Amino acid sequence: MIKDTMSGATASYAWRELRDEAVASAVRRPRMAWMVLWLVACLAALWGGGWSSWRIADEGVGVLGVNHGVPWGMDIVHFVFWIGLGHAGTLISAVLLLTGQHWRNPIARSAELMTLCAVVCAAVFPVVHVGRVWMAWMASPLPDTSGVWPDLSSPLMWDVLAVSSYLTLSALYWWIGAAPDFAVMRDNCSCHWLKKLYGFLALGWQGTSRQWTVYERVSVLLAVVLTPLVVSVHSVVSFDFAATQTHGWHETMFPPYFVAGAILSGLAMVQLIIFGGQCWLPEQTALFLRREAMDKSSRLLLGMSCVMGAMYFWETMSAALTGGEAWNSMKDRLVDWPFWAMVIGNVVLPQVYWVKQLRGKGWCVVPIACCILAGMWSERWLIVVNSLEHGGSAALNSTYAPTDVDWAMGIGAVGLFLALFLAVSKVAPFFSLADMGNSLLCHQQERRKP
């Protein structure tokens, strides 16, 4: 266990122990529990995503639960949920880098990797939901003799442009940020093919002072670009709804509403990843990560929970003051189960983090993080499905019932996320190895302050 009076030698030893453990975990044979979880995730992805996509492509979107009254169903619910998780990972890493928070170093890689896996999962749903998957190439601005060009007034194209640009820059941010870590793995790995792979991913990193200077400048530059990009991209996702006249969608507060919700769900997922990462990290380093990252992330999560509570109150009071069909639609929401699942999971339960002793307790953090993720999914259901079920008049009301294909797509997305995350984190550094020594020394200096 790392004591508060930890010396520089102890910090250096802890970093070497983490480095050796990271290299060993990439080379050694996976544990049986890891193999079982990865195989289950792959099967879920193949069955849920593959089988469902094939049925939708072969039989059309009629196999889904959508109808004339509810043209957007669980596929769009899952899309908004996963894209929110994806946006939060890079935003957390970039903002903490710009604000000089040293405790970001242990969680930066896992948060950025979470972004890439979540965005890939999110990108599946709009493509499949169109029905004719083989025509997805028409969303790209490729000139052809028929003169078919993307319709930039379509919300579908907004999502394509937003997701593609965000995925490209996020992958670049993760790769460049992890280059020193790949170099550490390259120099300490004995496996021939892994050494070649890490040599390619390290981009010729040698750790010179000039490279570190350029690395820091590029990292800050990408963080400066990505921070407003994340906000704008998720705002574009909210415009898919806010640009319509549907009650429950036509809200000017949707851009900050969606961004705040994405950060809250992303923080919850990062906490689950931090807790899971302790299963294979050295004991003293895992305890250090748990004490620092869990406490700080719980504080951020508590703040975002209060923001979401204010947003929910604002939305309800806005409908009450407007009256008419807007208030009738809101009253229908208030008696539906997703509303109370959203309020309890996103607002009520996180208030326990006002108690300092509970912020780093795994038995408290993990259930609350799972409840927040469930609450954020319920919020997406409430926005997408509930708003469409209750139209502007009684004649326009309809019901939505998910089919087995809808549920299979959701299970397939979870399986795809786990399969991608487990596979990449097996060979890539789970935590920022190059910056771990700095984190440990900064921790030492802070503990020595009077």
Salt bridges, closest charged atoms under 4 A:
ASP4 OD1 - ARG447 NE 3.79
ASP20 OD1 - ARG19 NH2 3.21
GLU21 OE2 - ARG28 NH2 2.97
GLU59 OE2 - ARG55 NE 3.21
ASP75 OD2 - HIS129 ND1 3.44
GLU112 OE2 - ARG104 NH2 3.68
GLU112 OE1 - ARG109 NH1 3.28
ASP181 OD2 - ARG109 NE 2.80
ASP187 OD1 - ARG186 NE 2.90
GLU292 OE2 - HIS443 ND1 3.28
GLU292 OE2 - ARG447 NH2 3.63
ASP295 OD2 - ARG299 NE 3.28
ASP295 OD1 - ARG359 NH1 3.65
GLU315 OE2 - ARG333 NH1 2.98
ASP332 OD2 - HIS390 NE2 3.84
GLU379 OE2 - ARG380 NH1 3.28
ASP404 OD2 - ARG55 NH1 3.87
GLU446 OE2 - HIS102 ND1 3.55
